[in-house]
Amino acid sequence: MGNRDPRYSLIKPMIIGGKIASFNDIFKFIPKTVVATDLGKKVDRFTELMNRVEGFTLEELFMIAKFCDIDEAEILKLAEMEYTISKSKIIKRIKRP
């Protein structure tokens, strides 16, 4: 991983500082195109996965964690938070009259 994008190094301090609280917050600091390319995914498919984070495999999440130099538990926590946020938006849409 010698050619790693330098913006990946921003992620860990931003998590520690509280600026990243959910999975999609990562992409405020590093473009999704960079991460998608590094994962070997097409950007359109990666965008779909961002919108439905439960579609990522553990392997993909753990690779993203490695890119960002964070541990697996941390990326799972971010993914869980993203899932919870998405789920609450869906429930709110369903409850509307």
N, C-alpha and C positions, 0 to 999 in steps of 0.2 A: 504494500500500500504506500509506496514511495511517492506517487503522484497524487496523493489525497488532496482534495480541495482544502485550502487553509481555513475556510469558513466553518468546517466541521469542528475546529477547536473552540469556536464560540459557544457551542451548544452546552457543554458541561458547566461552564461558569454561569450561563443564563439559567440553567435549571437550579443551580445552587442559589442564585440571586432571586429566584422566584419569577423571572420573566417568562419562563417556559413552564406551563402547568399541565398542558395536554399535548398529545402527539402532534397535532397540526400546528401548534405554536412553533415547532422546530422550523417550519418553512417561512417564518418571518425573518429568519436569520440566514438560511441557506436555500437557494432555489430548489423547488421540487424537481426541476429538470436535471440538476446535478445528481441528486439522490437516485432518481429513476435510472439514469444512465449508469451509475455505479452499481445498481442492483441488476442491471440488464433488462429493465422493463421499459416498455413504451410509455411515454408521458401520459397518454390518454388512459391507459390501464392503471398507471400509478395514481392518477387523479381519482379514478373510480375507487381504488383501495383507500385513498385518503378519506373519501366520503363515507366509506363503510369499512372502518379500520379492522373489523372482525374478519375481513377477507384476507388479510395478510397472514402468511404462514409464520410460525415461530422462527423458522430459519431466516426469513426476510427481516423480521423485527430485530433478531439478534445481530444480523449483518449491519443494520442501521445503527444499532447500539455500538458495534465495533467501530464503524466509521466515526461516530461521535465521541468515542472513548468513554462511554458510560457502561455500567453493568446491565446485565439482562433484566434484573429486577426493576431497574429504573425505567427501561423502555416499556416493560410490561405495565408499570404503573401509569405511564403517560398514555399508553394505548387504552388502558381501562378507563382513564378519565375521559378520553376522547369518545369512547363507546358510550359512557354514561351521558355525556353532553348530547350526543346524537340521539340516544334513546329518549331523553327528556324532550327533545324537539319533536320527535315523532309522536309521542304521547300527547303533547300539547296540540298538535294538528288534528289528531283523532278526536280529542275532547271538544273541539269547536263545534258549535251547533250548525 
